[in-house]
Structure formats: C-alpha cells, structure tokens
Amino acid sequence: MSSPTYRRLALWALLGLAPLAGCECTGETYELPHRVESFRVQVKSVQSFSSDGSTSFKSWSQTAPMGMPRVGALLEVEVTALDEAGVNLLSFQKPISFRVTPGHVVAAGPLADPLVTQIEEGNISVLRKTDPRMLEMRDGVARGFVLVEKVFGPTVLWAQDSPPAPVFVLPSEEGDDENAPLPDAGVEFDAGPSPEGLDAAWQEHDGGRTYAAGVSDPLWFASPSLADTQLLPGKEPGFPAAPGCQQASPGWNNKASPFVGNFLTIDTPYPAGDMIVSAIFAEGFYCTDLISAPVNDPFYTDDPTGHRTMPGTFGHMYVYNYNYPDNLFVGDRVHSVTGTVQEFSGDTQMVFPSWVRKEGLPRLQDLPKPYLLDFSSYTDTCAQGDPLSHCDSNAAPRNSLRCVHSCGGKSCPPGFVCNSDQQCACQTVPYDSCAATIPGSRCDASQNKCVGTCPESPCSAGQWCVQQRCVKPSDPCGNVTCPIGERCNSSTGACECGPTSGYRLSKTATWKAVPAPASQWMEQLFAYSNKNIEIESLESAVVKLYNILPSTVFTNCDANGNGSIPPFRWNVPNGPDGCGDFNGASWFCDPNGKDTEDCECNRDCVTGRNAFQGKVCSELNTFQTYGQWLVQLEDQWQTRINVSTRDAIPELDPREFGKPEYAGCRVDITGILRQVQAARPRWLILARDEQDVCCRAESGSKCPTPENGGKCPKCPDAEQ
C-alpha cells in the first residue's frame, strides 16, 4: 500500500505530463485590451452639513467617526482611471458616474463649483432631479466634489464607467394634499442632460462603456439613532402662487422619514442612546430612546433665538413584526433594532425586523412619563410677574413659549433686555440679565450673547442640553429654577409660559400666509396638516389626554351601504383676484365625485357642524371596522382627535357615553400617538391596556364605571 505522500507525487507527475501528450502549441499569446479596468477613488476631505451648519473633516476612523449629516455631505474626491496593468490610463476622457453605499448621490461638480451655495439655499431637491451626477475625466484623472445624502456608519463611494443610475421618487402616502402635491410621485426619471459637450460619451453604443468600477476606503460616520431616523432633512418649497399672489413660505412634510427604503441598524449605545419597549401590540412593538434629547434647534423650531424647545424628541418608532413579538415585554431594554424603514399612511415604522434584547427583567419604572397634551386657554403669567413682558406663544409656530420683552417692535429673547437704543442686548449691570434668566450663564457683552453653559460646557454623559442648561432625562426639572412667569415642563426640562401643564402645540401647519380665521378651522382637527413638525416630533411616543369629552353620538354615514365614505379635504378657493381666498377656506367634499353625501355626513359629524353642531360625533363604520372613536379637548378650538381603546379594554363600548345618565362624564386616555393619513382627524391615540383608560364624573354626574354597570375604570383621585 502506497503512502499518501507517494500518491500525491504520482498524481502531480501525471498531471504534469498530460499536456505534453495532446498539446498542439501555436505560439500565440492573448493580450488584454488596453482600456480602463478600474478606478482609484480617494476622498480628500468631507464637509458634513447638519441642521445647525457644516463641519469639515480631513480624517476619520471607526473609533472617531464623523457625525451623521442630516442634510448631506460634500466629498472632495480624486479619481484615477487605471488600465489592465494598474497604471494611470491617460487616454481615458469620458465622464464617470458615482454611487454611494449606503446613501444616495445627489450631485457632482468640478472643484470650482463646490455646490455649497446650492445646499445652503435648500436646492437639494432640485439637484436631485436635474444634476447629471458625473465628473469629467481629463488625462485619466477627475477632481471635484460629490454631494451625497443619507449616509451613515461605514460608507464607501463608487466611481463607475457608466451612466448614473435612474432616480426614483417614492409616491405620496395618500396623494390628497391639495396644497402641496408631490410632482412626479412614483415616476422614474433619468438624471438629466449629459455634461455639455460630452453627449457622445454619454451614449451607450459600440461597446462605449466598460462598466469598470472602483471603490474608496470606508468613510466612517456615526450610526443612526431613533431620532436620526425620524428627523426631517429640510423644508419643502412654498406652495406655488399665481403671478401677483402671495406665495406661502416653505413648510415641512411630516409624512416621510428621510430614510424610507433604507436598511438600517439602530444600535447607538448608551450614553448616546438607550432604547426601551414602551408598548406591544399584536403585530409589533413600540420603542423609545430614553435619552433622546428634546429638539432645541432653529432649523426645526423656526425660533432664531434657539430658546424654543419642541415638545417631542423624535426618539420613538414602531417596529412592525407581522406577528406578536415573542419573548419581549414592556419595559425591556433593546440593544439594537435592524430592518427596513417604511412609511405606512404617514407613520414611520421598521419592517422585516430583528432585534437584540438586553438580558434582565423588564424595568417598568424606567418607562418615560407620557407627554401631556394640553391646548387649553391660559392667563398670561409672564405679564402677571413682569408688566413689561408677555408670553411669546401667540405667533405659532414661530413662538418661543418664553417670557419676552417688547422692544422696538420686536421681542427680546430670554437673557436680553431692551436698551436705550431700543435694541435687545444682554447686560452686566446693575445685574447680569443672562444669569437672572438662564441659571449658570453670564452675559458676554463683547459678543452680546449669554455664555458659560452647554454647549460651551458639555453636559455629563446621558444628560440633555435644554435651553443652555444640563438636565437629567429621568428628572428634567430637578434643580431647575425658571424665570418669573414660567414653569418647568416635566417631560423636557424646558422653562415655558403657557398652559399650567402639558404643551401648547401648534396644531396646524407652518404656514405664515394663512390668516387666523382659516387657521382656526384647521386647529379643530388635531394636526390635520401634513406640514406640522411639532406633532411629528411626538409620533409613536406615549401621550396623555386629560379630562376630555367622549363621543356621545355615533352615526352611520354610509347611506347607500356600498362601504365607501370618501375623505373630506381642506380647500382654499380662488378669490376674485385669482389668489387664494383663505377667508373662504373650508372642509370640502367633491360635488362631482362619488358618494358626496356620505362624505358630507362624515365631515359634519367629525367637525361638529350643521346637524351635529355642538356634538362630539363619531362615524359608526369607522368605529365598528377600526375601533376608532372621537374625543374633544376642552380648549378654545374644541380640538378633536381619534382614539382607540379596543385592544386595551375590549369590553368597553364607548357608545355607552351617549346615554343621558352619563352626561357630564369625562375621560382620561393614555397611549401611543400614531399618524393615519387617510383618517379624519389624521392622528390617533392607541391605548395599550386597561390602565390607560379611566373615567371621571363631574359633580352630580356619573360615568359607566364598574359600580354603575359599565366597563370604564374610575380615575384615581390624584390630578393628572
């Protein structure tokens, strides 16, 4: 028996002799074609554009990543064409295209045109449709800038000998926003014309394109957090106006996440992120980032002073699992969540998910307090404390919710006073105006600003910077002293004037051109507008409504029984001058459409008009099909919102509230705030369990509580 070594040697000998037996050598050799085979891609620098400006980077690494840009990143690149031998191919003169993984390429240009102006002017949406996204090659080398967006984590840039990939625009979720339609929605269009003088190179014929490619070394950006996934990248252009008509200012579109269609892993560790399961339903769960900071950024708040803290953090998301998430409980910590970001009727969610649960028992005590929504009227507490000040909350959404001083037709922000020249300035004598309003700060008269607190002095790990002070997310109001006339918001730690509790939100659009009468009608349906970023900041968060009026009327608006009730819309007709007549704006049903009478019935029921004047009404089919019913807040606009208690208390029939013996009954409802674009109103609160719903009876009245034969638990005696 031969050894294994001997057998291997014999085999190699046979293989070596085999070609000699059948070889008919001709002496011919094969030469590779002399053409471009790959590219050397070098990124020289990165200018990262976020909502608060830009930051430049010359180096980056996995341990020291760049901040994730929310607007875009401008890459300074040098690309060299390489032939079959890896040598610079000087004869290559064609334009090359780019792609980036992850993310999208928006535009490309030579070094003389860095695209910064386009970015600062907010023209990214225009560039996305019109820029050819190619750079010219001269002597086999291209130098220029490439603008990319939606980049995060390890990112690589590709250079290609090919036309750029076509651009796609996702369709709108509903398509009924008559004020701001999305052009080309759902339509594929190409990247625009080829660079001037290079039309022939653009064409693909006679094997003109090799599709050779090269890739850069990784660019390391920060990983996204829940808030990064929700924060919007920029405003939409204003609504188009006829010649001579006033054009509305740009507004947000709160129907879409900037990462729709992207596959993400959200694993930002503490102290940058800390996710907890806040609710579980039959097909998924909601999670909240416990240390996601409240947004205090002029880019989002429209408050140039930076003192307006938005109500929510954007740090909440629905993870749609298609079935019940086994082995997961409310209060569980989650290390990471992976999946594809999707919008379902305006609600951001992660689909086809996987997640990593942190070991240990659920910690219900760590769940965040609900955001209390309060739109009630209030007394100007600022003027009560200081007759020269007032609560800056009546010019929504440009309000700061702070006590301010009038000065030469404008308002001085906190920390500033009105000097003899009728200019707002901080002062050091006879007292430091900054320290008197923002504890821990001081007036820097040379710069005319309040300094000495965060972000100048960074907060400890896991703390928020709110209105230039550091607070703990678990107790935002601990050790916070607010100026006279303001109180500390227990959810954000922000000092605010306004209602005694909760938030006075802007419930409509960020429209500066809409007069008050039209705004008041839209205020009635909680955040009906698709342009409300304040409400978007609370999407998927746990919120609470206190002492609200339940529906006492349930009406069937499907008169013909065909199961179709068209949604009504907000309509602004044209006036005699051809411009929008905002005073004539109204809730509108198409008179030439189908089921117009059904639509009008639903409109009148939901808005409390005509036959339903003064009543809180829910459409019966909506309740029976989806379990949604309407409630009304006791504010000056009679604000209305949908709620659903079917999952929390299946035995509770809200139609019980319509019985005469329960007149005067009020309800508290806590739950998840969810956007439903097709609904009227567009927002819904999903109660999670029986502890989220309770009834309270005014003096001399009663509620359908268990002692009265009903199923609505009695509210605790403690207020809110």
C-alpha positions as a printed Julia matrix, in Angstrom:
720×3 Matrix{Float64}:
   0.0     0.0     0.0
   1.44    3.34   -1.02
   1.7     6.2     1.36
  -0.47    9.37    0.95
   2.65   11.37    0.12
   3.63    8.96   -2.67
   0.12    9.05   -4.14
   0.15   12.87   -4.25
   3.55   12.94   -6.01
   2.38   10.38   -8.59
  -0.74   12.39   -9.28
   1.21   15.6    -9.84
   3.55   13.76  -12.2
   0.66   12.53  -14.32
  -0.91   15.97  -14.41
   2.38   17.48  -15.46
   2.82   15.04  -18.35
  -0.76   15.22  -19.6
  -0.44   18.49  -21.55
   2.57   17.17  -23.46
   0.55   14.31  -24.9
  -2.22   16.36  -26.52
  -0.75   19.84  -26.89
  -0.68   21.47  -30.32
   1.16   24.69  -29.4
   0.9    27.55  -31.89
   2.98   30.12  -30.04
   0.04   32.57  -29.97
  -0.5    34.69  -26.84
  -3.59   36.55  -25.62
  -3.25   40.22  -24.76
  -5.71   42.07  -22.55
  -7.34   45.04  -24.27
  -5.77   48.34  -23.37
  -8.71   50.06  -21.68
  -9.93   51.2   -18.3
 -10.25   48.27  -15.9
 -10.79   50.02  -12.56
 -10.53   53.33  -10.7
  -8.56   54.53   -7.74
 -11.03   56.54   -5.61
  -9.63   58.86   -2.95
 -11.74   61.08   -0.67
  -9.58   64.04    0.34
 -11.98   65.77    2.73
 -15.59   65.73    3.89
 -17.83   68.7     4.61
 -20.77   67.41    6.63
 -23.93   69.53    6.58
 -26.28   69.24    9.54
 -29.25   71.35   10.54
 -27.04   73.74   12.52
 -24.36   74.29    9.87
 -21.4    72.43    8.43
 -18.3    70.71    9.82
 -15.16   69.84    7.86
 -13.15   66.65    8.28
  -9.73   65.64    6.98
  -9.55   62.33    8.83
 -11.93   59.77   10.26
 -11.84   56.27   11.66
 -14.07   53.62   13.16
 -13.14   54.8    16.64
 -13.54   58.5    15.78
 -16.4    58.65   13.24
 -17.81   61.81   11.73
 -21.24   63.0    12.83
 -24.05   61.68   10.68
 -25.09   64.51    8.31
 -28.82   65.27    8.32
 -28.7    67.49    5.22
 -25.85   65.98    3.19
 -22.1    65.53    2.93
 -19.85   67.1     0.32
 -16.93   64.83   -0.6
 -13.8    66.24   -2.21
 -12.64   63.41   -4.47
  -9.83   62.47   -6.8
 -10.47   59.58   -9.17
  -7.76   57.99  -11.34
  -8.54   55.67  -14.26
  -6.39   52.52  -14.2
  -5.64   50.19  -17.12
  -5.1    46.43  -17.12
  -1.67   46.89  -15.55
  -2.93   49.2   -12.79
  -1.32   52.24  -14.44
  -2.99   55.61  -14.98
  -4.8    55.46  -18.34
  -4.07   58.93  -19.73
  -6.25   58.4   -22.79
  -9.46   57.95  -20.76
 -11.53   61.13  -21.29
 -15.11   60.04  -20.58
 -17.34   61.37  -17.78
 -17.73   58.98  -14.86
 -20.68   58.49  -12.54
 -20.88   57.75   -8.82
 -22.87   55.8    -6.28
 -22.52   55.59   -2.52
 -23.29   52.71   -0.15
 -25.28   53.34    1.98
 -26.94   56.51    0.78
 -27.67   58.4    -2.43
 -25.58   60.55   -4.75
 -27.31   63.9    -5.28
 -24.89   65.85   -7.45
 -21.29   66.14   -8.67
 -19.28   69.1    -9.86
 -15.79   70.43  -10.5
 -13.65   71.99   -7.8
 -14.66   75.46   -8.95
 -18.3    74.68   -8.14
 -18.42   73.12   -4.65
 -22.23   73.05   -4.57
 -22.22   74.68   -1.13
 -24.43   77.53   -2.29
 -26.99   75.09   -3.62
 -27.01   73.27   -0.3
 -27.33   76.41    1.79
 -30.16   77.67   -0.4
 -32.05   74.43    0.07
 -31.94   73.36   -3.58
 -31.1    69.72   -2.9
 -34.49   68.57   -4.17
 -33.83   70.41   -7.45
 -30.34   68.97   -7.76
 -31.71   65.5    -7.12
 -33.82   65.78  -10.27
 -31.6    67.78  -12.61
 -27.91   67.24  -11.84
 -26.19   64.69  -14.13
 -24.12   63.39  -11.19
 -21.0    62.93  -13.32
 -17.47   64.3   -13.38
 -15.34   64.85  -16.45
 -12.07   62.92  -16.83
  -9.03   64.78  -18.14
  -5.9    62.68  -18.82
  -7.44   59.86  -16.85
  -7.99   61.93  -13.69
 -11.13   63.58  -12.3
 -11.1    66.03   -9.4
 -14.21   67.56   -7.93
 -16.99   67.33   -5.38
 -19.68   64.7    -4.91
 -22.72   65.56   -2.81
 -24.22   62.56   -1.01
 -27.1    62.16    1.44
 -28.48   59.53    3.83
 -25.02   58.24    4.67
 -24.28   56.59    8.0
 -21.91   54.07    9.54
 -19.16   52.68    7.27
 -19.74   54.31    3.87
 -17.94   53.76    0.56
 -18.0    55.81   -2.64
 -18.01   54.06   -6.01
 -16.73   55.57   -9.29
 -18.03   53.89  -12.45
 -17.54   53.96  -16.19
 -21.3    54.02  -16.74
 -24.22   56.43  -16.82
 -25.67   57.19  -13.38
 -28.48   55.04  -12.1
 -32.0    56.42  -12.61
 -33.55   58.46   -9.82
 -36.77   57.3    -8.2
 -39.28   59.36   -6.26
 -41.43   57.5    -3.76
 -45.17   58.09   -4.2
 -47.01   60.15   -1.62
 -48.8    58.12    1.02
 -52.24   59.41    0.16
 -51.95   61.87   -2.69
 -54.76   64.11   -1.41
 -52.69   67.01   -0.1
 -54.16   69.56   -2.48
 -51.96   72.35   -1.15
 -48.61   70.65   -1.76
 -48.78   67.84   -4.29
 -45.64   65.85   -4.89
 -44.69   66.19   -8.58
 -43.5    63.1   -10.39
 -44.53   60.98   -7.4
 -43.92   57.33   -8.1
 -42.41   58.03  -11.53
 -38.92   57.05  -12.66
 -37.0    59.79  -14.41
 -33.39   59.93  -15.55
 -30.69   62.11  -14.08
 -31.0    64.9   -16.62
 -28.86   66.02  -19.56
 -25.29   64.95  -20.09
 -22.47   67.4   -19.33
 -22.11   69.99  -22.07
 -20.0    68.82  -24.99
 -19.94   65.21  -23.87
 -23.16   63.92  -25.43
 -21.32   61.29  -27.44
 -19.6    59.93  -24.36
 -22.94   59.69  -22.62
 -24.39   57.35  -25.21
 -24.01   53.61  -24.87
 -23.27   52.11  -28.27
 -20.47   50.18  -29.94
 -19.3    48.98  -26.57
 -18.62   52.55  -25.46
 -18.97   51.73  -21.76
 -16.88   49.16  -19.9
 -18.77   49.4   -16.57
 -15.45   49.27  -14.79
 -15.65   50.49  -11.19
 -13.53   51.4    -8.21
 -14.32   51.96   -4.56
 -12.91   54.24   -1.87
 -11.7    53.29    1.57
 -14.53   53.4     4.15
 -15.74   56.77    5.35
 -16.81   56.36    8.97
 -19.95   58.22   10.0
 -21.88   57.8    13.23
 -24.61   55.15   13.33
 -28.19   56.44   13.31
 -30.29   56.73   16.45
 -34.09   56.61   16.6
 -34.17   60.41   16.4
 -31.84   60.45   13.37
 -34.26   58.13   11.61
 -37.18   60.49   12.23
 -35.71   63.98   11.92
 -36.56   65.55    8.59
 -33.73   66.73    6.3
 -35.26   70.04    5.19
 -38.29   72.04    4.18
 -40.34   71.76    1.03
 -40.61   74.69   -1.35
 -43.53   77.04   -0.74
 -46.85   76.4    -2.38
 -46.89   77.77   -5.95
 -48.71   81.05   -6.4
 -50.12   82.79   -9.45
 -48.39   86.0   -10.62
 -49.13   88.8    -8.18
 -50.25   86.42   -5.43
 -48.53   85.82   -2.12
 -46.6    82.57   -2.0
 -46.67   80.56    1.19
 -43.38   80.08    2.98
 -41.67   76.67    2.86
 -43.06   74.05    5.18
 -42.22   70.59    6.45
 -43.66   67.41    5.05
 -44.25   65.22    8.08
 -45.37   62.17    6.12
 -41.98   60.62    5.47
 -38.78   59.65    7.21
 -35.54   60.7     5.48
 -34.51   57.02    5.45
 -37.55   55.5     3.74
 -36.42   52.43    1.81
 -33.07   52.18    3.63
 -31.97   49.09    5.53
 -30.8    50.34    8.93
 -29.31   49.05   12.14
 -30.04   51.34   15.06
 -27.59   50.38   17.77
 -26.41   53.65   19.24
 -25.17   52.6    22.69
 -25.52   54.42   25.97
 -24.78   57.29   26.66
 -25.83   58.29   23.13
 -28.92   56.08   23.06
 -30.91   53.78   25.35
 -33.97   52.05   23.84
 -36.84   50.66   25.9
 -40.01   48.86   24.78
 -42.93   51.2    25.5
 -45.83   49.2    24.05
 -46.57   45.81   22.48
 -49.42   45.07   20.09
 -50.48   42.04   18.09
 -48.1    42.68   15.18
 -45.17   44.58   16.65
 -43.87   46.86   19.35
 -43.01   50.5    20.01
 -39.65   51.55   21.38
 -38.42   54.83   22.83
 -34.92   56.23   23.22
 -34.87   57.26   26.88
 -32.06   59.78   26.45
 -33.02   61.22   23.08
 -32.82   64.96   23.72
 -35.67   67.41   23.07
 -35.13   69.35   19.86
 -33.92   72.89   20.5
 -32.68   73.84   17.06
 -33.68   76.9    14.99
 -33.58   74.71   11.88
 -36.64   72.86   13.18
 -38.28   75.27   15.6
 -38.26   78.44   13.45
 -37.08   80.26   16.56
 -33.84   82.1    15.68
 -33.03   82.61   19.36
 -32.81   78.86   19.91
 -34.95   79.09   23.03
 -37.96   77.25   21.65
 -37.82   73.61   22.73
 -40.1    71.42   20.67
 -42.43   69.14   22.61
 -41.06   65.79   21.45
 -37.71   64.19   20.78
 -38.4    62.24   17.56
 -36.94   59.34   19.55
 -39.8    56.86   19.08
 -40.6    54.22   16.45
 -42.94   51.35   15.63
 -41.28   48.02   14.82
 -43.73   46.07   12.64
 -43.07   42.36   13.14
 -46.06   40.93   11.21
 -46.91   38.86   14.3
 -46.68   39.08   18.07
 -43.07   39.67   19.23
 -42.49   36.65   21.45
 -40.22   36.86   24.5
 -40.46   40.65   24.55
 -42.2    42.65   27.27
 -42.99   46.28   28.02
 -40.03   47.66   29.96
 -37.43   45.51   28.19
 -34.24   47.2    27.01
 -33.25   46.68   23.38
 -29.59   46.86   22.33
 -30.28   47.18   18.6
 -33.07   47.07   16.01
 -32.44   46.17   12.37
 -34.82   46.39    9.41
 -36.09   48.46    6.5
 -37.59   51.89    7.17
 -41.07   52.27    5.72
 -43.94   54.74    5.86
 -47.41   53.32    6.36
 -50.05   56.0     5.89
 -47.62   58.6     7.2
 -46.46   56.56   10.19
 -42.76   55.66   10.25
 -42.05   52.03   11.01
 -39.34   49.41   10.66
 -40.36   46.25    8.77
 -38.84   42.77    8.42
 -37.1    43.48   11.72
 -34.71   41.75   14.01
 -33.63   42.97   17.42
 -31.29   42.17   20.27
 -32.85   42.26   23.72
 -30.75   43.17   26.73
 -30.68   40.45   29.37
 -32.57   41.13   32.57
 -36.09   41.66   33.82
 -38.31   44.42   32.4
 -37.98   47.73   34.23
 -41.41   49.34   34.13
 -40.15   52.03   36.48
 -37.86   53.29   33.7
 -40.66   53.95   31.22
 -40.89   57.64   30.3
 -43.75   59.72   31.58
 -46.47   60.38   28.99
 -46.39   63.68   27.16
 -49.46   65.53   28.4
 -51.26   67.28   25.53
 -52.99   70.44   26.74
 -54.39   73.08   24.39
 -56.47   74.96   26.93
 -56.64   78.74   27.19
 -54.48   80.31   29.86
 -53.66   83.55   31.59
 -50.51   85.37   30.57
 -48.44   84.53   33.65
 -45.48   86.49   32.28
 -47.34   89.81   32.42
 -48.55   88.98   35.91
 -44.96   88.65   37.12
 -43.46   91.45   34.99
 -45.82   94.01   33.38
 -43.23   94.74   30.68
 -43.09   91.12   29.49
 -45.51   88.78   27.77
 -45.73   85.11   26.85
 -44.43   84.68   23.33
 -46.91   81.97   22.34
 -49.43   83.72   20.13
 -47.49   83.75   16.86
 -47.31   79.99   16.37
 -45.31   78.31   15.12
 -42.62   80.98   15.47
 -43.34   81.16   19.17
 -40.68   80.51   21.79
 -43.03   79.76   24.72
 -40.86   82.05   26.84
 -41.42   85.31   28.69
 -40.05   88.05   26.43
 -39.84   91.85   26.49
 -41.17   94.06   23.71
 -38.5    96.27   22.21
 -38.82   98.47   19.14
 -41.46   96.29   17.5
 -39.7    93.01   18.27
 -39.37   90.71   21.26
 -36.19   90.26   23.27
 -35.31   86.61   23.95
 -34.66   85.31   27.47
 -31.49   86.79   28.96
 -31.78   90.0    26.93
 -33.24   93.39   27.83
 -34.22   96.44   25.8
 -31.55   99.16   25.93
 -31.95  102.9    25.38
 -31.48  102.44   21.62
 -34.47  100.09   21.53
 -32.17   97.16   20.8
 -32.14   93.79   22.52
 -28.89   93.19   24.41
 -27.62   91.33   27.43
 -26.37   93.44   30.33
 -23.95   93.02   33.22
 -25.06   95.96   35.43
 -26.96   96.59   37.6
 -27.43   92.81   37.31
 -26.43   90.08   34.86
 -29.5    89.61   32.7
 -28.34   86.21   31.45
 -27.69   84.79   34.92
 -31.07   86.1    36.08
 -32.88   84.15   33.36
 -30.61   81.22   32.49
 -29.01   79.88   35.7
 -25.31   79.17   35.25
 -24.85   81.56   32.33
 -23.36   85.04   32.14
 -23.52   87.97   29.75
 -20.61   88.32   27.33
 -21.11   91.97   26.38
 -18.39   91.87   23.72
 -20.34   89.21   21.78
 -23.76   90.26   23.07
 -24.77   86.73   23.99
 -25.27   84.52   27.01
 -22.34   82.13   27.52
 -20.97   79.76   30.11
 -23.35   76.82   29.87
 -23.88   73.96   27.43
 -22.89   73.56   24.66
 -19.89   75.71   25.74
 -19.57   73.46   28.8
 -20.6    69.97   27.61
 -23.05   68.04   29.75
 -22.18   64.81   31.52
 -22.85   61.53   29.72
 -26.56   60.81   29.42
 -27.71   64.37   30.12
 -29.74   66.71   27.91
 -28.83   70.25   27.0
 -32.13   72.14   27.23
 -32.21   75.92   26.92
 -28.48   76.15   27.73
 -28.7    74.07   30.9
 -27.9    70.41   31.56
 -30.76   68.25   32.85
 -31.25   64.57   33.6
 -33.74   62.73   31.34
 -35.09   60.84   34.35
 -35.83   64.09   36.22
 -35.6    67.02   33.79
 -36.94   69.58   36.27
 -34.64   68.64   39.14
 -32.77   71.74   40.35
 -34.23   73.83   37.51
 -35.33   77.33   38.5
 -37.42   79.11   35.87
 -37.82   82.89   35.48
 -40.89   84.59   36.92
 -43.95   83.77   34.85
 -42.61   80.44   33.51
 -42.78   76.86   34.75
 -40.62   73.81   34.08
 -42.03   71.24   31.69
 -41.74   67.91   33.48
 -41.1    65.99   30.24
 -38.36   68.11   28.68
 -36.94   70.32   31.42
 -37.71   73.42   29.35
 -38.94   76.59   31.03
 -42.18   77.66   29.37
 -45.05   80.02   29.74
 -48.49   78.93   28.61
 -50.82   76.28   29.98
 -50.43   75.05   33.53
 -49.4    71.63   32.27
 -48.56   69.82   29.05
 -47.86   71.61   25.81
 -49.43   74.36   23.83
 -48.67   72.95   20.4
 -49.11   74.46   17.01
 -51.78   72.09   15.78
 -51.79   73.28   12.17
 -49.19   73.91    9.5
 -46.06   76.01    9.47
 -47.88   78.35    7.12
 -47.05   82.02    7.55
 -49.52   83.14    4.88
 -52.68   81.63    6.34
 -54.8    84.25    8.17
 -56.2    83.49   11.6
 -59.77   82.51   10.58
 -58.54   79.73    8.29
 -56.02   78.57   10.87
 -58.73   78.33   13.5
 -60.78   75.97   11.37
 -57.77   73.74   10.83
 -56.9    73.87   14.53
 -60.1    71.95   15.24
 -58.8    68.69   13.82
 -55.63   67.9    15.7
 -52.69   68.38   13.31
 -54.72   67.75   10.16
 -51.97   69.49    8.19
 -49.17   67.5     6.58
 -46.78   70.32    7.47
 -46.74   70.07   11.26
 -43.31   69.13   12.56
 -44.25   69.7    16.22
 -46.77   66.88   16.14
 -44.34   64.74   14.12
 -41.83   65.08   16.97
 -44.28   63.1    19.15
 -45.07   60.34   16.65
 -45.01   56.87   18.29
 -44.5    58.49   21.72
 -46.63   57.79   24.78
 -49.02   60.74   25.24
 -51.94   61.52   27.52
 -55.23   63.4    27.15
 -56.75   64.61   30.42
 -60.41   65.32   31.23
 -61.68   65.09   27.65
 -65.19   64.83   26.23
 -66.07   61.43   24.7
 -68.32   60.97   21.68
 -71.99   60.96   22.58
 -73.23   60.44   19.0
 -72.37   57.58   16.63
 -73.87   57.98   13.16
 -73.79   55.78   10.05
 -72.74   57.97    7.1
 -72.72   55.13    4.54
 -76.25   55.89    3.36
 -76.09   53.68    0.24
 -74.37   50.8     2.02
 -71.54   50.43   -0.51
 -68.84   50.52    2.16
 -67.25   53.69    0.76
 -67.08   57.07    2.54
 -64.67   59.44    0.72
 -62.45   61.57    2.98
 -63.14   65.29    3.07
 -60.33   67.73    2.4
 -59.16   71.2     3.3
 -59.91   73.5     0.38
 -58.73   77.06   -0.32
 -60.72   78.51   -3.26
 -59.51   81.23   -5.6
 -60.71   84.76   -4.94
 -61.7    87.46   -7.46
 -58.03   88.39   -7.92
 -57.08   84.81   -8.77
 -55.25   84.35   -5.48
 -56.14   82.02   -2.64
 -59.16   83.19   -0.64
 -58.14   81.95    2.8
 -61.17   83.51    4.46
 -63.28   81.29    2.21
 -61.34   78.14    3.13
 -63.45   75.21    4.29
 -63.71   71.47    4.66
 -64.56   70.25    1.19
 -66.27   67.25   -0.44
 -66.04   66.91   -4.21
 -69.55   67.64   -5.59
 -68.7    65.74   -8.77
 -67.29   62.74   -7.0
 -68.88   59.53   -5.81
 -70.7    59.28   -2.5
 -70.61   63.05   -1.97
 -73.49   62.93    0.54
 -71.66   60.26    2.56
 -68.56   62.46    2.59
 -70.54   65.49    3.76
 -72.17   63.48    6.54
 -68.75   62.32    7.76
 -67.36   65.87    7.51
 -70.21   67.37    9.55
 -70.0    64.6    12.15
 -66.25   64.84   12.67
 -66.1    68.66   12.7
 -69.35   69.16   14.65
 -71.18   71.22   12.03
 -74.72   71.56   10.67
 -76.81   68.68   12.07
 -74.04   67.84   14.55
 -73.46   71.37   15.82
 -72.25   71.3    19.42
 -71.97   67.5    19.5
 -69.0    65.16   19.74
 -69.72   62.69   16.95
 -68.0    59.54   15.62
 -68.75   57.85   12.3
 -70.2    54.43   13.12
 -68.5    52.4    10.37
 -65.09   53.76   11.36
 -65.72   52.65   14.92
 -67.03   49.2    14.01
 -64.28   48.5    11.46
 -61.22   50.05   13.1
 -62.29   50.6    16.7
 -61.64   54.36   16.37
 -63.84   56.96   18.0
 -63.6    60.7    18.5
 -62.89   62.75   21.62
 -62.8    66.51   22.13
 -60.43   68.56   24.25
 -61.82   71.38   26.33
 -59.91   74.16   24.64
 -60.96   77.28   22.76
 -60.86   75.47   19.39
 -62.74   72.33   20.56
 -59.81   70.3    19.26
 -60.69   66.74   18.21
 -58.64   63.59   17.82
 -59.3    59.88   17.25
 -58.67   57.31   19.98
 -58.79   53.51   20.03
 -59.46   51.54   23.21
 -60.43   48.2    21.66
 -57.11   46.49   22.41
 -56.88   47.97   25.92
 -60.44   47.26   27.11
 -62.34   45.13   24.56
 -65.43   45.11   26.78
 -65.69   48.92   26.84
 -68.31   50.19   24.4
 -67.85   53.97   24.03
 -71.42   54.25   22.77
 -72.37   53.99   26.45
 -71.28   57.62   26.87
 -74.28   58.69   24.78
 -76.78   57.58   27.41
 -78.5    60.5    29.2
 -77.47   59.26   32.64
 -73.78   59.64   31.69
 -73.96   63.27   30.56
 -71.03   65.16   32.03
 -68.7    62.16   32.14
 -65.1    62.89   31.22
 -62.31   60.51   30.14
 -58.51   60.29   30.55
 -56.74   58.33   27.81
 -53.03   57.46   27.61
 -51.45   55.68   24.66
 -49.28   55.75   21.57
 -49.67   58.71   19.21
 -49.9    57.38   15.66
 -50.33   59.11   12.3
 -53.01   57.82    9.91
 -53.11   59.99    6.79
 -56.34   58.52    5.45
 -58.23   59.17    8.69
 -60.08   62.29    9.8
 -58.56   63.51   12.08
 -55.19   62.26   10.84
 -53.84   61.35   14.3
 -54.84   58.51   16.61
 -54.05   57.59   20.22
 -53.81   53.82   20.8
 -54.48   52.83   24.4
 -52.25   49.92   25.49
 -54.01   48.3    28.47
 -56.79   48.91   30.99
 -54.59   51.28   32.99
 -54.5    53.7    30.04
 -58.24   54.46   30.15
 -60.31   55.85   33.01
 -63.45   57.9    33.59
 -64.07   60.86   35.89
 -67.51   62.26   36.72
 -68.21   65.9    37.4
 -70.19   66.83   40.48
 -73.73   65.5    40.2
 -72.99   63.2    37.27
 -71.8    59.63   36.82
 -69.81   57.51   34.36
 -70.13   53.93   33.04
 -67.75   52.66   35.74
 -67.98   49.1    37.12
 -70.06   50.22   40.11
 -72.58   51.65   37.62
 -72.63   48.53   35.47
 -70.07   49.76   32.93
 -66.51   48.81   31.97
 -64.65   52.14   32.24
 -62.3    52.16   35.28
 -62.63   55.08   37.66
 -59.8    57.61   37.51
 -57.59   57.96   40.58
 -58.3    60.94   42.77
 -54.83   62.39   42.11
 -54.9    65.05   39.4
 -53.2    64.07   36.12
